[in-house]
Amino acid sequence: MFWCKIFKVRFVIGSMGLINKSKLRGYLNGLNLGEDLIIELERQVEGILRRAGERAKGNFRRTVYARDL
């Protein structure tokens, strides 16, 4: 289980992730996906969101905007 202090939510990696595997497969037009791809994408997205949340907090905001990415 992963606890994200910034957004005050819990993520269970693997069972309810941020990346939808079936939609990703459709986007890649039938190419096979390695499990390491999904895991790495999850890690990258979590890092991006974490940094965006920190930037918003640093600017004394409770809303994360696209410019925070």
C-alpha positions as CSV (number, residue, x, y, z in Angstrom):
1,M,0.0,0.0,0.0
2,F,1.2,3.5,-0.9
3,W,0.3,6.5,1.2
4,C,0.4,9.8,-0.5
5,K,0.6,12.6,2.1
6,I,0.0,15.4,-0.4
7,F,-3.3,14.1,-1.7
8,K,-4.2,12.3,1.5
9,V,-5.3,9.1,-0.3
10,R,-4.1,5.5,-0.4
11,F,-3.0,3.7,-3.5
12,V,-2.7,-0.1,-3.6
13,I,-0.1,-0.6,-6.4
14,G,-1.1,-3.4,-8.8
15,S,-4.8,-3.7,-7.9
16,M,-6.1,-0.1,-8.4
17,G,-3.5,1.9,-10.2
18,L,-3.5,5.2,-12.0
19,I,-2.8,3.6,-15.4
20,N,-5.5,1.6,-17.1
21,K,-3.8,-1.3,-18.9
22,S,-6.6,-2.0,-21.4
23,K,-6.8,1.6,-22.5
24,L,-3.1,1.8,-22.9
25,R,-3.2,-1.4,-25.0
26,G,-5.8,0.2,-27.2
27,Y,-3.7,3.4,-27.6
28,L,-0.7,1.3,-28.7
29,N,-2.8,-0.4,-31.4
30,G,-2.5,-4.0,-30.2
31,L,1.2,-4.1,-29.2
32,N,2.0,-6.3,-26.2
33,L,2.7,-4.6,-22.9
34,G,5.4,-5.8,-20.6
35,E,4.5,-5.7,-16.8
36,D,7.6,-3.6,-16.2
37,L,6.1,-0.9,-18.5
38,I,3.0,-0.6,-16.4
39,I,5.0,-0.5,-13.2
40,E,7.4,2.2,-14.5
41,L,4.5,4.3,-15.9
42,E,2.8,4.1,-12.4
43,R,6.0,5.2,-10.8
44,Q,6.6,8.1,-13.2
45,V,3.0,9.4,-12.9
46,E,3.1,9.2,-9.1
47,G,6.3,11.2,-9.1
48,I,4.9,13.8,-11.5
49,L,1.7,14.2,-9.3
50,R,3.8,14.3,-6.1
51,R,6.0,17.2,-7.5
52,A,2.9,19.0,-8.8
53,G,1.3,18.8,-5.4
54,E,4.4,20.1,-3.7
55,R,4.6,23.0,-6.1
56,A,0.9,23.9,-5.5
57,K,1.5,23.7,-1.7
58,G,4.6,25.8,-2.1
59,N,2.5,28.5,-3.8
60,F,-0.1,28.3,-0.9
61,R,-2.7,26.7,-3.1
62,R,-4.9,23.6,-2.5
63,T,-5.6,23.2,-6.2
64,V,-3.2,21.5,-8.6
65,Y,-3.2,23.1,-12.1
66,A,-1.6,22.0,-15.3
67,R,1.1,24.6,-14.9
68,D,2.3,22.7,-11.8
69,L,3.3,19.8,-13.9
